[in-house]
Structures are given as structure tokens and as C-alpha cells.
Amino acid sequence: MCCGLFGVQIVWGLQNVNTSRIFQTLGADVNELAILWIAAPITGLLVQPVIGHLSDRTWGRLGRRRPYLLYGSILTAVALVLMPNAPTVITASLALWLLTASINVAMEPFRAFVADSLPDEQRTAGFAMQVFFIGAGAVFASALPWLLSHGFGVSSQAAPGVLPPSVHAAFYVGAAGLMVAVLWTVFTTSETPPERLASGAPVIPARTPSPETVVWMRNSGLLWIAGAAIVALSAFLGHWGREIYVLAIMGVIFGAAQLATSWQRGRGRTSVGLLEVVEDIVHMPEVLKRLAVVQFFTWFGLFALWIYATPAVTTRHYDTVDTASAAYNAGADWVGVLFAGYNGVAALAALALPLLARRVGRPASHAICLALGAAGFAGFVLIDDPVLLWIPIVGIGLAWASIMSAPYAMLSSAVPPGKMGVYMGIHNLFLVIPQMVAATLLGPLVTRVLGGQAILALALAGGAFAIAAVLALTVRDHAERG
């Protein structure tokens, strides 16, 4: 069941490492990267809950989740071939939209697939096994261009404006690896029919909103639209970044969806199709609400790591801001090794996490791992020798292992099988939203408040992880209540 995630993570790894490189090679200015990158969180925001909703209602020859795994992976493989061959920034941006949309289609059902297939007492181990394959895929993707260049003689040099052959080859190998891994999952596993899943499961009450609820949703929709309009106007008057307008547009869309849902319900409609996702968001379980707050601080910190690790290490530990210098490139290469390292730590730590969760409980286990991650971020600030950064990277790797498994295990215990897919998708919204907020706020925050010191952004990430660790203790695990 988990093997396909090895291929999925190869895709994410290639995207994270090479997207900015592709844009800059094609002539994009560094100040344009944030708005070009925003395709990734937006497509996740839109695609994942919709695919979760649809997969909950699918059953055919390939089952419930596997059709989405298969067809999403085929589209992703096509996008992987297209992206390094894009001739302009615009076409590369379109290829990124296709890539992120397709990989979200393929990835989202994996969480629900494990939750569908395993009893509650095995889900922590099941999600931990997913982390093992995710970590292994990330390490492979991080090392792939280097392996092709140093192990197979594929050139890493190219003329200005042209991507080197090693990058092209990495994307092609990634497409093949994705298909092999996902096909293995699709054709060597089976799924439980919906009627068997529903046996003995919590009953989903028929949703017949009261007139008061319909009015509340309508007023909420109006408030979302008004708030988004105020944000957009403030951005215009204050000459803020274009990313703010994206957040405002998303607010308008969510508000309009609530208005449409309340209008349909007000007319007595018992079925509202995809608009049911909006109601599911409004009426999400208490566990998901608490996890959403934990995830906000967690993923805000992670996004700070991904954006600022390279400038932080090259400035703090290699004492250079010259991107053409040997010291800068040595520091950037070392960051790549450290990123592979924390994914490797996570892959191994995931195998031990179920033991810790059984001993202290899933919320406490998650809090411990997040606290270790906070200590890891502090290590980046306090340690002078770059070689010793392996020490804090272990803490971040332990946190990453829990981040990618524990919340899903806790959520799966509190959600009826008939809603597993949509609530897994809604949960992923709370991974995407903090990334959008971070992409919008971190730049001005680092420049105006932190004095342009990228290393302090990692200190900020550590503080966010510490807050998340405390909040994780407030999550009431449904399985432990029992």
C-alpha cells in the first residue's frame, strides 16, 4: 500500500529542488519566484478536498482510491516530462500547475487508502510505514541529479538559458520511478468494499441544516467576502506583494461557496454535490479543529526552513552572501545533504514511532517529536561548525517523521469511513494555508523585523514548532478515549 508513496515523493523532491532553478534558467527574476511558486499550495487547496470527496463516492473495478492513484500518476508523469522542456517561464509555470494538480490527485487518496484498509490499532504503524517510503523517496530524489552526473556521466553543464542534461534525465527517471512504484501499489493491493467499511462504523447523520444554520452560513460567507475585500484594498493601498491578492481571492471563493451552499439548502435541497465539502469544512470534527491549529504552526515553521535554510547556512556558517563564490556553493551543497539527512532520519525513526505512541499516547508522542524539532532549529542558530549541523538535523528528522504520520492516525480514528477521503483532504488544507501565509509574510518579516538575517527565520521556525508542541497536548485522541 505504501510503495507508491516512494514514487510520489520522488516527484515532490524533484519539484522542490529544481523548480526555482528552472524558472531562473528561463529568465525569471528572483523576486518573481514566490508568486510563481504559489501554484503548489493553491492547487493543493483546491484539489485535495475535492478528490477526497469524490473518492469517498467511487467504487469500480479498481476499487475506491486506486483509480485516482493510477490516473493522477499518469498525468503527473506527463507533466514531469514536459516541465524541463518548457521553453519560457509562462509554459514552465503552466507545467508546474499541471504537475502539482496531478500529483495532488495521486497523493491525496494514499492516506485514506491506509485508513480504509487497517484497523485503528494498526493505523499508527501504517502511517509510519508511509513515512518510511516518503523519506526514502525524498533521499533518492535529492541525490538523483548528483548520481546521474557523478555515477553515470550525465553532464551537469549547459549553455545560459538551457537546463543541463542531468536535470532533464532526473525528471525522466522520476517519471519512470513514479509509474513503477504506483503501479506496484495499484496492482498488488485490494480494497475493502464500502458496505464492509460501514459495518460497525459510526453513522453519518443526514445533514438537514436548521434555518438558523443556513442563516449562519450565509452570514459567514458574507463576512469572508467582506474580509477578503478589505485585505485586497489594504494590499492595494499599502503596495503589498501580489501574493496577498491570491489570499484575498481564495477568501472570496470560500465565502461565495458558503453563500451558494446556504442558498441551495434554503431552497430545500437535500443534495448539494461538491458544495457538501464546504459543509464538511464548517462542521469538521473537534479533533480536526485542534489538529488544524497544531498544523498551522508546524507547517509555517517548515516553510521557513525550506525557504531560508540555504541563505541562513551560507551566511551564518560559511560567512558569504556571494552566490558565485565557492564558499556559497559549498554551503548550498551542504544544505542539500542536510535535507537528505532529515528525510533519512525520518524514514528510520518512523519505524520506532508506533512504540513511542503506544507507550505515551499519540498526542504526547507528537508533542515530544515537535519539541525535538524546535530544539533542532535552535541548534542551527547556536552551532558554529557546519559539520555539527548533523546534530540538530536529527531533531528535525524526528519531528518530520511524526508530522507525516501522527496527525493522520489521530484523525482517522475520529472520522467515519464514508467521510475518510474528504476529511483527509480537508486536513491537508491546514498544511497548505500556513505555507501560503508564510510565503506572504516571511519576506517582509525577515526584511523589516529580523534585519535581513535569514538565520533568525530559523529561530522563528523553532518558536513555531515549540508552540505546536504545546498545542499538540490539547488534542484528544479518539482511540485513547475509546
KEBA-972439 format. One record per residue (C-alpha): residue in three letters; residue number from 1; chain; x, y, z. Coordinates in steps of 0.1 Angstrom, whole numbers, always signed. Example, Ala and Ser with C-alpha at 12.3 -4.5 7.8 and 13.67 -1.06 7.14 Angstrom:
BEGIN
NODE  code  pos  unit  x  y  z
NODE  ALA  1  A  +123  -45  +78
NODE  SER  2  A  +137  -11  +71
! end
This chain:
BEGIN
NODE  code  pos  unit  x  y  z
NODE  MET  1  A  +0  +0  +0
NODE  CYS  2  A  +28  +24  +8
NODE  CYS  3  A  +52  +16  -20
NODE  GLY  4  A  +36  +41  -44
NODE  LEU  5  A  +45  +70  -20
NODE  PHE  6  A  +81  +63  -28
NODE  GLY  7  A  +74  +75  -64
NODE  VAL  8  A  +51  +103  -52
NODE  GLN  9  A  +79  +117  -30
NODE  ILE  10  A  +104  +115  -59
NODE  VAL  11  A  +81  +139  -77
NODE  TRP  12  A  +79  +163  -47
NODE  GLY  13  A  +117  +161  -43
NODE  LEU  14  A  +124  +169  -79
NODE  GLN  15  A  +99  +198  -78
NODE  ASN  16  A  +112  +213  -45
NODE  VAL  17  A  +149  +211  -56
NODE  ASN  18  A  +146  +221  -93
NODE  THR  19  A  +115  +244  -98
NODE  SER  20  A  +133  +277  -89
NODE  ARG  21  A  +163  +266  -109
NODE  ILE  22  A  +141  +260  -140
NODE  PHE  23  A  +124  +294  -136
NODE  GLN  24  A  +157  +313  -131
NODE  THR  25  A  +173  +295  -160
NODE  LEU  26  A  +144  +306  -183
NODE  GLY  27  A  +149  +342  -171
NODE  ALA  28  A  +127  +347  -141
NODE  ASP  29  A  +139  +373  -116
NODE  VAL  30  A  +144  +361  -80
NODE  ASN  31  A  +117  +385  -68
NODE  GLU  32  A  +92  +367  -90
NODE  LEU  33  A  +98  +332  -76
NODE  ALA  34  A  +73  +334  -47
NODE  ILE  35  A  +44  +343  -70
NODE  LEU  36  A  +54  +316  -95
NODE  TRP  37  A  +58  +290  -67
NODE  ILE  38  A  +23  +298  -53
NODE  ALA  39  A  +8  +273  -78
NODE  ALA  40  A  +18  +244  -54
NODE  PRO  41  A  -2  +255  -23
NODE  ILE  42  A  -32  +268  -44
NODE  THR  43  A  -37  +235  -63
NODE  GLY  44  A  -34  +216  -31
NODE  LEU  45  A  -60  +239  -15
NODE  LEU  46  A  -84  +233  -44
NODE  VAL  47  A  -77  +197  -54
NODE  GLN  48  A  -73  +177  -23
NODE  PRO  49  A  -107  +181  -6
NODE  VAL  50  A  -125  +176  -39
NODE  ILE  51  A  -106  +144  -47
NODE  GLY  52  A  -112  +132  -12
NODE  HIS  53  A  -149  +139  -16
NODE  LEU  54  A  -151  +121  -50
NODE  SER  55  A  -130  +91  -39
NODE  ASP  56  A  -154  +86  -9
NODE  ARG  57  A  -181  +81  -35
NODE  THR  58  A  -162  +60  -61
NODE  TRP  59  A  -163  +22  -65
NODE  GLY  60  A  -153  +3  -96
NODE  ARG  61  A  -131  -24  -110
NODE  LEU  62  A  -100  -8  -94
NODE  GLY  63  A  -118  +0  -62
NODE  ARG  64  A  -123  +33  -44
NODE  ARG  65  A  -89  +50  -41
NODE  ARG  66  A  -68  +32  -66
NODE  PRO  67  A  -83  +48  -98
NODE  TYR  68  A  -71  +82  -85
NODE  LEU  69  A  -37  +69  -77
NODE  LEU  70  A  -33  +54  -112
NODE  TYR  71  A  -47  +82  -134
NODE  GLY  72  A  -32  +110  -112
NODE  SER  73  A  +2  +94  -116
NODE  ILE  74  A  -1  +91  -154
NODE  LEU  75  A  -9  +128  -156
NODE  THR  76  A  +20  +135  -133
NODE  ALA  77  A  +44  +115  -154
NODE  VAL  78  A  +34  +135  -184
NODE  ALA  79  A  +39  +168  -165
NODE  LEU  80  A  +74  +156  -154
NODE  VAL  81  A  +84  +151  -190
NODE  LEU  82  A  +70  +185  -200
NODE  MET  83  A  +84  +207  -173
NODE  PRO  84  A  +122  +206  -180
NODE  ASN  85  A  +114  +210  -217
NODE  ALA  86  A  +93  +242  -212
NODE  PRO  87  A  +108  +270  -235
NODE  THR  88  A  +95  +300  -215
NODE  VAL  89  A  +87  +310  -179
NODE  ILE  90  A  +50  +310  -188
NODE  THR  91  A  +50  +275  -201
NODE  ALA  92  A  +71  +263  -172
NODE  SER  93  A  +45  +279  -149
NODE  LEU  94  A  +17  +261  -167
NODE  ALA  95  A  +36  +228  -164
NODE  LEU  96  A  +40  +234  -127
NODE  TRP  97  A  +2  +239  -123
NODE  LEU  98  A  -4  +206  -142
NODE  LEU  99  A  +23  +188  -121
NODE  THR  100  A  +10  +200  -88
NODE  ALA  101  A  -26  +193  -96
NODE  SER  102  A  -18  +158  -109
NODE  ILE  103  A  +4  +148  -80
NODE  ASN  104  A  -22  +160  -56
NODE  VAL  105  A  -48  +138  -73
NODE  ALA  106  A  -24  +108  -69
NODE  MET  107  A  -12  +116  -34
NODE  GLU  108  A  -44  +126  -15
NODE  PRO  109  A  -61  +91  -16
NODE  PHE  110  A  -30  +74  -1
NODE  ARG  111  A  -38  +85  +34
NODE  ALA  112  A  -75  +74  +31
NODE  PHE  113  A  -63  +41  +15
NODE  VAL  114  A  -44  +31  +46
NODE  ALA  115  A  -71  +43  +69
NODE  ASP  116  A  -97  +23  +49
NODE  SER  117  A  -76  -9  +49
NODE  LEU  118  A  -63  -11  +85
NODE  PRO  119  A  -80  -14  +119
NODE  ASP  120  A  -74  +15  +142
NODE  GLU  121  A  -48  -3  +163
NODE  GLN  122  A  -26  -7  +132
NODE  ARG  123  A  -30  +28  +117
NODE  THR  124  A  -2  +44  +136
NODE  ALA  125  A  +22  +17  +122
NODE  GLY  126  A  +6  +21  +87
NODE  PHE  127  A  +11  +58  +85
NODE  ALA  128  A  +46  +54  +100
NODE  MET  129  A  +54  +29  +72
NODE  GLN  130  A  +42  +56  +47
NODE  VAL  131  A  +68  +80  +62
NODE  PHE  132  A  +95  +54  +57
NODE  PHE  133  A  +87  +53  +19
NODE  ILE  134  A  +83  +91  +18
NODE  GLY  135  A  +117  +95  +34
NODE  ALA  136  A  +134  +70  +11
NODE  GLY  137  A  +118  +87  -19
NODE  ALA  138  A  +130  +121  -8
NODE  VAL  139  A  +166  +110  -2
NODE  PHE  140  A  +166  +93  -37
NODE  ALA  141  A  +152  +125  -54
NODE  SER  142  A  +177  +148  -36
NODE  ALA  143  A  +206  +126  -47
NODE  LEU  144  A  +193  +119  -82
NODE  PRO  145  A  +209  +147  -102
NODE  TRP  146  A  +243  +141  -84
NODE  LEU  147  A  +241  +104  -90
NODE  LEU  148  A  +233  +109  -127
NODE  SER  149  A  +262  +133  -130
NODE  HIS  150  A  +289  +115  -109
NODE  GLY  151  A  +278  +79  -113
NODE  PHE  152  A  +265  +78  -149
NODE  GLY  153  A  +285  +106  -166
NODE  VAL  154  A  +254  +127  -175
NODE  SER  155  A  +266  +163  -179
NODE  SER  156  A  +256  +189  -153
NODE  GLN  157  A  +268  +218  -175
NODE  ALA  158  A  +247  +237  -201
NODE  ALA  159  A  +247  +270  -220
NODE  PRO  160  A  +230  +300  -205
NODE  GLY  161  A  +192  +297  -206
NODE  VAL  162  A  +193  +259  -210
NODE  LEU  163  A  +189  +233  -184
NODE  PRO  164  A  +217  +208  -181
NODE  PRO  165  A  +212  +172  -193
NODE  SER  166  A  +214  +159  -157
NODE  VAL  167  A  +182  +178  -148
NODE  HIS  168  A  +163  +165  -179
NODE  ALA  169  A  +174  +130  -171
NODE  ALA  170  A  +164  +133  -134
NODE  PHE  171  A  +128  +143  -144
NODE  TYR  172  A  +126  +114  -169
NODE  VAL  173  A  +139  +89  -143
NODE  GLY  174  A  +114  +104  -118
NODE  ALA  175  A  +85  +99  -142
NODE  ALA  176  A  +95  +62  -147
NODE  GLY  177  A  +101  +57  -109
NODE  LEU  178  A  +67  +72  -101
NODE  MET  179  A  +49  +49  -125
NODE  VAL  180  A  +67  +17  -114
NODE  ALA  181  A  +60  +25  -77
NODE  VAL  182  A  +24  +34  -81
NODE  LEU  183  A  +16  +5  -105
NODE  TRP  184  A  +30  -18  -79
NODE  THR  185  A  +6  -4  -53
NODE  VAL  186  A  -24  -4  -77
NODE  PHE  187  A  -20  -39  -89
NODE  THR  188  A  -7  -58  -58
NODE  THR  189  A  -33  -45  -34
NODE  SER  190  A  -71  -47  -29
NODE  GLU  191  A  -97  -25  -13
NODE  THR  192  A  -125  -31  +12
NODE  PRO  193  A  -159  -27  -4
NODE  PRO  194  A  -179  +3  +11
NODE  GLU  195  A  -205  -18  +27
NODE  ARG  196  A  -179  -37  +47
NODE  LEU  197  A  -162  -5  +57
NODE  ALA  198  A  -195  +8  +70
NODE  SER  199  A  -202  -23  +91
NODE  GLY  200  A  -199  -13  +128
NODE  ALA  201  A  -186  +22  +119
NODE  PRO  202  A  -200  +55  +133
NODE  VAL  203  A  -232  +65  +115
NODE  ILE  204  A  -230  +97  +94
NODE  PRO  205  A  -261  +117  +103
NODE  ALA  206  A  -282  +130  +74
NODE  ARG  207  A  -274  +167  +71
NODE  THR  208  A  -306  +187  +73
NODE  PRO  209  A  -295  +221  +85
NODE  SER  210  A  -318  +242  +105
NODE  PRO  211  A  -329  +276  +93
NODE  GLU  212  A  -306  +291  +119
NODE  THR  213  A  -276  +272  +105
NODE  VAL  214  A  -285  +282  +69
NODE  VAL  215  A  -286  +319  +80
NODE  TRP  216  A  -253  +315  +99
NODE  MET  217  A  -236  +300  +68
NODE  ARG  218  A  -249  +329  +47
NODE  ASN  219  A  -236  +355  +71
NODE  SER  220  A  -203  +337  +74
NODE  GLY  221  A  -200  +338  +36
NODE  LEU  222  A  -207  +375  +35
NODE  LEU  223  A  -181  +381  +63
NODE  TRP  224  A  -154  +361  +44
NODE  ILE  225  A  -161  +381  +12
NODE  ALA  226  A  -160  +414  +31
NODE  GLY  227  A  -128  +404  +49
NODE  ALA  228  A  -111  +394  +17
NODE  ALA  229  A  -121  +427  +1
NODE  ILE  230  A  -106  +446  +30
NODE  VAL  231  A  -74  +426  +27
NODE  ALA  232  A  -72  +433  -11
NODE  LEU  233  A  -79  +470  -6
NODE  SER  234  A  -52  +472  +21
NODE  ALA  235  A  -27  +454  -2
NODE  PHE  236  A  -35  +479  -29
NODE  LEU  237  A  -32  +510  -8
NODE  GLY  238  A  -1  +497  +10
NODE  HIS  239  A  +16  +484  -22
NODE  TRP  240  A  +20  +449  -6
NODE  GLY  241  A  +31  +419  -26
NODE  ARG  242  A  +10  +402  -52
NODE  GLU  243  A  +7  +371  -30
NODE  ILE  244  A  -18  +390  -8
NODE  TYR  245  A  -42  +392  -37
NODE  VAL  246  A  -41  +354  -40
NODE  LEU  247  A  -51  +350  -4
NODE  ALA  248  A  -79  +375  -9
NODE  ILE  249  A  -92  +357  -40
NODE  MET  250  A  -92  +324  -20
NODE  GLY  251  A  -112  +341  +7
NODE  VAL  252  A  -138  +353  -18
NODE  ILE  253  A  -141  +318  -33
NODE  PHE  254  A  -147  +302  +1
NODE  GLY  255  A  -172  +329  +11
NODE  ALA  256  A  -191  +325  -23
NODE  ALA  257  A  -191  +288  -18
NODE  GLN  258  A  -208  +292  +16
NODE  LEU  259  A  -233  +316  +1
NODE  ALA  260  A  -241  +290  -27
NODE  THR  261  A  -245  +262  -1
NODE  SER  262  A  -268  +282  +21
NODE  TRP  263  A  -289  +293  -9
NODE  GLN  264  A  -292  +256  -20
NODE  ARG  265  A  -301  +245  +15
NODE  GLY  266  A  -325  +274  +19
NODE  ARG  267  A  -344  +261  -12
NODE  GLY  268  A  -348  +227  +5
NODE  ARG  269  A  -321  +208  -15
NODE  THR  270  A  -311  +176  +3
NODE  SER  271  A  -281  +171  -20
NODE  VAL  272  A  -257  +198  -29
NODE  GLY  273  A  -229  +179  -47
NODE  LEU  274  A  -194  +192  -43
NODE  LEU  275  A  -207  +221  -21
NODE  GLU  276  A  -210  +194  +6
NODE  VAL  277  A  -173  +198  +10
NODE  VAL  278  A  -180  +234  +23
NODE  GLU  279  A  -204  +220  +49
NODE  ASP  280  A  -178  +194  +58
NODE  ILE  281  A  -153  +221  +65
NODE  VAL  282  A  -178  +241  +86
NODE  HIS  283  A  -188  +210  +106
NODE  MET  284  A  -154  +193  +109
NODE  PRO  285  A  -148  +171  +140
NODE  GLU  286  A  -132  +186  +171
NODE  VAL  287  A  -101  +166  +166
NODE  LEU  288  A  -95  +181  +132
NODE  LYS  289  A  -101  +216  +146
NODE  ARG  290  A  -74  +211  +172
NODE  LEU  291  A  -50  +195  +147
NODE  ALA  292  A  -56  +224  +123
NODE  VAL  293  A  -41  +248  +149
NODE  VAL  294  A  -11  +225  +156
NODE  GLN  295  A  -5  +221  +118
NODE  PHE  296  A  -6  +258  +112
NODE  PHE  297  A  +24  +265  +134
NODE  THR  298  A  +41  +233  +123
NODE  TRP  299  A  +40  +240  +86
NODE  PHE  300  A  +47  +277  +90
NODE  GLY  301  A  +80  +266  +106
NODE  LEU  302  A  +87  +240  +79
NODE  PHE  303  A  +81  +265  +51
NODE  ALA  304  A  +106  +289  +68
NODE  LEU  305  A  +131  +260  +68
NODE  TRP  306  A  +126  +253  +31
NODE  ILE  307  A  +129  +290  +21
NODE  TYR  308  A  +157  +302  +43
NODE  ALA  309  A  +179  +272  +51
NODE  THR  310  A  +203  +279  +23
NODE  PRO  311  A  +208  +317  +29
NODE  ALA  312  A  +209  +310  +67
NODE  VAL  313  A  +237  +284  +65
NODE  THR  314  A  +257  +302  +38
NODE  THR  315  A  +256  +334  +57
NODE  ARG  316  A  +259  +321  +93
NODE  HIS  317  A  +282  +291  +88
NODE  TYR  318  A  +301  +299  +56
NODE  ASP  319  A  +302  +337  +61
NODE  THR  320  A  +293  +347  +25
NODE  VAL  321  A  +264  +362  +6
NODE  ASP  322  A  +282  +360  -28
NODE  THR  323  A  +262  +334  -48
NODE  ALA  324  A  +291  +329  -72
NODE  SER  325  A  +316  +321  -46
NODE  ALA  326  A  +330  +286  -38
NODE  ALA  327  A  +320  +291  -2
NODE  TYR  328  A  +284  +298  -11
NODE  ASN  329  A  +281  +267  -34
NODE  ALA  330  A  +298  +246  -7
NODE  GLY  331  A  +272  +258  +18
NODE  ALA  332  A  +243  +252  -6
NODE  ASP  333  A  +255  +217  -13
NODE  TRP  334  A  +258  +210  +24
NODE  VAL  335  A  +222  +222  +29
NODE  GLY  336  A  +211  +196  +2
NODE  VAL  337  A  +229  +169  +22
NODE  LEU  338  A  +213  +180  +54
NODE  PHE  339  A  +178  +179  +38
NODE  ALA  340  A  +185  +144  +26
NODE  GLY  341  A  +197  +137  +61
NODE  TYR  342  A  +165  +147  +79
NODE  ASN  343  A  +144  +127  +54
NODE  GLY  344  A  +167  +97  +61
NODE  VAL  345  A  +163  +101  +98
NODE  ALA  346  A  +125  +103  +94
NODE  ALA  347  A  +125  +71  +73
NODE  LEU  348  A  +142  +52  +101
NODE  ALA  349  A  +125  +70  +130
NODE  ALA  350  A  +91  +62  +116
NODE  LEU  351  A  +97  +25  +123
NODE  ALA  352  A  +100  +33  +160
NODE  LEU  353  A  +73  +59  +164
NODE  PRO  354  A  +44  +33  +169
NODE  LEU  355  A  +63  +20  +200
NODE  LEU  356  A  +65  +55  +215
NODE  ALA  357  A  +29  +62  +207
NODE  ARG  358  A  +18  +30  +224
NODE  ARG  359  A  +38  +40  +255
NODE  VAL  360  A  +28  +76  +260
NODE  GLY  361  A  -1  +81  +236
NODE  ARG  362  A  -3  +97  +201
NODE  PRO  363  A  -7  +134  +212
NODE  ALA  364  A  +22  +132  +237
NODE  SER  365  A  +44  +113  +212
NODE  HIS  366  A  +37  +140  +186
NODE  ALA  367  A  +44  +168  +211
NODE  ILE  368  A  +78  +152  +221
NODE  CYS  369  A  +88  +150  +184
NODE  LEU  370  A  +78  +186  +177
NODE  ALA  371  A  +98  +197  +208
NODE  LEU  372  A  +128  +179  +194
NODE  GLY  373  A  +123  +197  +161
NODE  ALA  374  A  +122  +230  +179
NODE  ALA  375  A  +155  +221  +196
NODE  GLY  376  A  +169  +213  +161
NODE  PHE  377  A  +160  +247  +148
NODE  ALA  378  A  +177  +263  +179
NODE  GLY  379  A  +208  +242  +170
NODE  PHE  380  A  +211  +259  +137
NODE  VAL  381  A  +213  +293  +155
NODE  LEU  382  A  +237  +282  +182
NODE  ILE  383  A  +261  +258  +165
NODE  ASP  384  A  +291  +274  +147
NODE  ASP  385  A  +307  +245  +129
NODE  PRO  386  A  +286  +235  +98
NODE  VAL  387  A  +297  +199  +101
NODE  LEU  388  A  +280  +196  +135
NODE  LEU  389  A  +246  +207  +120
NODE  TRP  390  A  +240  +169  +117
NODE  ILE  391  A  +231  +171  +154
NODE  PRO  392  A  +201  +195  +150
NODE  ILE  393  A  +191  +178  +118
NODE  VAL  394  A  +184  +146  +138
NODE  GLY  395  A  +158  +165  +158
NODE  ILE  396  A  +141  +179  +127
NODE  GLY  397  A  +141  +145  +112
NODE  LEU  398  A  +124  +130  +142
NODE  ALA  399  A  +98  +158  +141
NODE  TRP  400  A  +93  +152  +103
NODE  ALA  401  A  +86  +115  +109
NODE  SER  402  A  +58  +124  +134
NODE  ILE  403  A  +44  +152  +113
NODE  MET  404  A  +39  +129  +84
NODE  SER  405  A  +22  +102  +104
NODE  ALA  406  A  +7  +110  +138
NODE  PRO  407  A  -19  +136  +128
NODE  TYR  408  A  -33  +113  +101
NODE  ALA  409  A  -35  +84  +126
NODE  MET  410  A  -54  +106  +152
NODE  LEU  411  A  -77  +120  +125
NODE  SER  412  A  -85  +86  +111
NODE  SER  413  A  -98  +74  +145
NODE  ALA  414  A  -123  +102  +147
NODE  VAL  415  A  -138  +102  +111
NODE  PRO  416  A  -165  +78  +98
NODE  PRO  417  A  -152  +56  +68
NODE  GLY  418  A  -177  +73  +45
NODE  LYS  419  A  -160  +107  +51
NODE  MET  420  A  -124  +95  +54
NODE  GLY  421  A  -113  +108  +20
NODE  VAL  422  A  -128  +142  +22
NODE  TYR  423  A  -116  +148  +58
NODE  MET  424  A  -81  +137  +49
NODE  GLY  425  A  -83  +163  +21
NODE  ILE  426  A  -97  +190  +44
NODE  HIS  427  A  -69  +182  +69
NODE  ASN  428  A  -44  +188  +41
NODE  LEU  429  A  -58  +223  +37
NODE  PHE  430  A  -42  +231  +70
NODE  LEU  431  A  -9  +221  +56
NODE  VAL  432  A  -13  +244  +26
NODE  ILE  433  A  -28  +275  +43
NODE  PRO  434  A  +2  +282  +66
NODE  GLN  435  A  +25  +278  +36
NODE  MET  436  A  +5  +305  +18
NODE  VAL  437  A  +6  +327  +49
NODE  ALA  438  A  +44  +321  +52
NODE  ALA  439  A  +50  +328  +16
NODE  THR  440  A  +32  +361  +21
NODE  LEU  441  A  +46  +373  +54
NODE  LEU  442  A  +80  +358  +59
NODE  GLY  443  A  +97  +381  +33
NODE  PRO  444  A  +86  +414  +49
NODE  LEU  445  A  +91  +399  +84
NODE  VAL  446  A  +127  +389  +77
NODE  THR  447  A  +135  +421  +59
NODE  ARG  448  A  +118  +447  +82
NODE  VAL  449  A  +118  +429  +116
NODE  LEU  450  A  +147  +405  +117
NODE  GLY  451  A  +171  +428  +100
NODE  GLY  452  A  +175  +406  +69
NODE  GLN  453  A  +191  +378  +89
NODE  ALA  454  A  +179  +345  +74
NODE  ILE  455  A  +192  +326  +104
NODE  LEU  456  A  +166  +343  +126
NODE  ALA  457  A  +139  +330  +103
NODE  LEU  458  A  +150  +295  +115
NODE  ALA  459  A  +148  +307  +151
NODE  LEU  460  A  +113  +319  +143
NODE  ALA  461  A  +106  +284  +129
NODE  GLY  462  A  +118  +269  +161
NODE  GLY  463  A  +94  +291  +181
NODE  ALA  464  A  +65  +280  +159
NODE  PHE  465  A  +74  +243  +165
NODE  ALA  466  A  +76  +249  +203
NODE  ILE  467  A  +40  +264  +202
NODE  ALA  468  A  +28  +235  +181
NODE  ALA  469  A  +43  +210  +206
NODE  VAL  470  A  +23  +226  +234
NODE  LEU  471  A  -9  +227  +214
NODE  ALA  472  A  -4  +190  +204
NODE  LEU  473  A  -11  +181  +240
NODE  THR  474  A  -46  +196  +237
NODE  VAL  475  A  -56  +171  +210
NODE  ARG  476  A  -79  +144  +224
NODE  ASP  477  A  -72  +112  +206
NODE  HIS  478  A  -104  +93  +199
NODE  ALA  479  A  -87  +59  +200
NODE  GLU  480  A  -74  +66  +235
NODE  ARG  481  A  -108  +77  +248
NODE  GLY  482  A  -121  +45  +235
! end
